[in-house]
Amino acid sequence: MFQTFEAILENGHIQFQDETVNPLPAKARVLITVVETIESSASDASSMARFAGVWADLSVDEKKVIDHDLQILRDSWERPI
């Protein structure tokens, strides 16, 4: 059976446009068709710049909690980056 999902391929990683695509099979044969190339724009980099300094006002304890939670996510991530 064929299933079609819309996604963006960026730097070798596939990002599904609909995050409700679950459950995907653990292993499957896939056919990838590139529909169009998306050019990166300067706004991509500047959109991340909006977040510069957002943690500047956090206390040391708040930063430790966030770092701890992020480490839990990293440890639970099953695929190599």
N, C-alpha and C positions, 0 to 999 in steps of 0.2 A: 504494500500500500504506500502511495506517495503522500507526503505531507509537505506543505509549502509554508515557509516562515520568512518574514521580512527581517533583514538584518543588515548591519554595516560591518564591513571587514576593514579593520584598521590595525596596521602593524602586526598582521598575522593573527589577530584575535577577532572573533565574531561576537558582535554585540547585538542581541535580538532587540527589535523595536518594541515588541510586545513582551513584557516581562512575565506574562502569565503562561509562557510556553513551558508547561510542566505536565507530566514528567517526560523528559526526553529519555530515549533509551540509553543505557550505559555504553552500548556499542552498536553502531549501525553503518551501513554503506550509505554514503552521501554523494550527491552530484551538486557541484557548486557552479552557478551561472552568474557571471558578473554582468549586471544590467547597465551600469554606468559608473564612471569614475567621478569621485567627489574630490574637488580641489580643496585643500586646506586654505583657510584665510587667516589674516592677521587677527581677526576677532576671536579665533579659537584660543590663541595664546592670551589675549587680553581678557577673555572671560575668566580664565584662571587667576589672573592678576587681581580680580575683584576680591579674592579670598586672602590676599596677602595681609598678614597681621591680625587675622580674626582671633587668634589665640593669645594675642599680646596681653589682654587684660585678665586672663585666667590666672587663678592662684596656682601655686605649686601643687597643692593637693588635687585640684581639678584636672591639671595636666597629667598627674599620675594616674588618675582614674581613667582618663581617655586613653593614655598609653597602654594601660592594662587591658582595656576592652579591645583595642586594636591588636594587641598581641594575641588575645584569644582568637580573634578572627584570622590572623595570620597562621596560627597553629592549626586551626580547623580546616584551612584551605587545602584541598586534596590534590590539585593539579600543580605541576611545576610552572613557574612563571617564565 
